[in-house]
């Protein structure tokens, strides 16, 4: 069996190792119109030794935005702003996908602006609150009842994704990952309580999986299946979602996907290892796993490297560890100590906690004092910081005053 440091092929790419950087929301798209910045280019360049970088979620349309300061991929300025990012990664020898995410009902008219209103499968509000602007002090408001997507609206949304995927390739990305988890639009269609439709996009399991399958087909037709991936998070209850018939639902979804996708990316929630095993058995293509068999595996760390040897995964994705360890692959290979991230710098802000972590063996004199000499080893880097940042590990209910699922989209990797 291969190990985590052996090459693997996804579509036309050969990855030098099987350690992927998971998509991490960092909310630093300060360029005009939510465009990428030179600081973001430096951030991803530093992490180019990952077998694959999956860049942070970008909205495929204005109405798809769910948080302040997240980047888009739906206009020409945004496309142009991403080119220096992909060029920097490629010049450093790396490979980079972009994740496309539509927040669906998890947004607010004041955040979206322009008279836009959140869209969703049904008129069911998400649980929680959302920050509605980037100014200080922060203002958070409850999620409103969303506008129901008509059949034409669904077709338009799918077209937005396909256009954004085309933009991604034009911007130099090697491929696209669709965000099908964490309670956002795709998973809202999979849900039994956020999706109460009685037409072909709701009701039965076959109806609930129709939107993601139609979406995958449309994007694949535009950019090619070999450059397309899907991420799912079975059992995620973020924003109050419920998924009846969980095993049947996801096995039906996976069995309906094109066999030649670049990879299937599973974010595993604690207590669902039996479903992970079944999905692995049913998926004949490349299987990327963000593993959390139990609460003690959160976030994923060095102990999970054995899952490649055991055959459960072809690629392992790591999130939190890549924040503070830009050379994570090298450290994992050596068994070197792992630097600890500072959760107060995860979202928004500047270079601190973003591009100021040195590679292993490099001087730390230029790092801010709060981050010097903060070192953790192995799996000891896990859950206390996740709780401090407001994410909740199995339930999806955040601490009061913290934007739901935004910490989880970063820390729960």
Buried (B, 14 or more C-beta within 10 A) or exposed (E): EEEBBBEBEBBEBEBBBBBBBBBBBBBBBBBEBBBBBEBBBBBBBBBBBBBBBBBBBBBBBBBBBBBBBBBBBBBEEBBBBBBBBBBBBBEEEBBBBBBBBBBBBBBBBEBBEEEBBBBBBBEBBBBBBBBBEEEEEEEBEEBBBBBBBEEEEBEBBBBBBBBBBBBBBBBBBBBBBBBBBBBBBBBBBBBBEBBBBEEBBBBEBEBBBBBBBBBBBBBBEBBBBBBBBBBBBBBBBBBBBEBEEBBEBBBBBBEBBBEEBBBBBBBBBBEBBEBBEBBBEBBEBBBBBBBBBEEEBBBBBBEBBEBBEEEBBBBBBBBBBBBBBBBBBBBBBEEBEBBBBBBEBBBBBEEBBBBBBBBBEEEBEEBEEEBEEEEBEEBEBBBEBBBEBBBBBBEBBBEEEBBBBBBBBBBBB
